Amino acid sequence: MAKIDKLTDMLRPAAEALGYEFLGVEYIGQGKHTILRIYIDHENGITVDDCASVSHQASGILEVEDPISSQFNLEVSSPGLERPLFTLAHFEQFVGSEVQIRCHVGVNGRRKFKGKLISTDDQQLKIMVDNVEFVLDFGDVDKANLVPDYS
């Protein structure tokens, strides 16, 4: 997590200075195919030109700061329908929505949860999965996103 925090602190100001909401970063280490993905949003939506603009700024920062010693691909993306949830504030914004959460550690024998986000409070998330309520510590969340509603 320290790498993600460092990358977030490094890249957030650049995206925000360009007028975008910086949602977060994903760092997917896969050798030569490592990906650093930056998620941005804007009230008017995100275009390819928006992504290119942030990519250009981020590339400059990453070249100077050199926080990743290996080869990687930089991607800048809109959140899309399966919007990733990075912060507790993101979870608070989508209480009542269906979410998918993967945790670092197991809770009652499981690490993956897909259900309705009931509430958030003081670093905890409550999620209803198959009529069973689970309480998850926000710090244990590895990855989370909205589940699109196509109805």
C-alpha positions, 0 to 999 in steps of 0.5 A: 500500500505504501507504493499506492499512497506515494503514487497517489500523493505524487499524481493527485495534484497534477490531475486536480490542477488540470481540473479533474477529480482524481479518483485513485490509482491502481498498480498491477505488477506483472513483470514487463506487463506492469500497469499503472492506471490513473482514474479521473472524472469530471462533471462533464465526463471524460474524453480521450483528450482529457486522458491524454492531458493527464497522461502527459502531466503524469509521465513528466512527474513519473520520469522526474520522480522515478518511483517505479524502477521497472518497466510499466505501461501508464493508462489514464481512464474514466471510472466507467460503469464499474466505478472503482471505490478507493476512499471511504468518501467514495463508499459513502457516496454510493451507500445503497448501491450494489458493490463488489469488494475484495479484502486482504484478509478473510471475514467469516471465511470469505474474502470476496463480497458482492451485495448492497452497501448498507452503510459506512461509519468510522472506517467500517463498511456494512454490506448485505450479501444474500440476506447476511450482513457483513461488517468490513474494516475499510483498511482490509479492502484490497479492491472495490467497485460498483456493480453496474445496474443494467435494468 
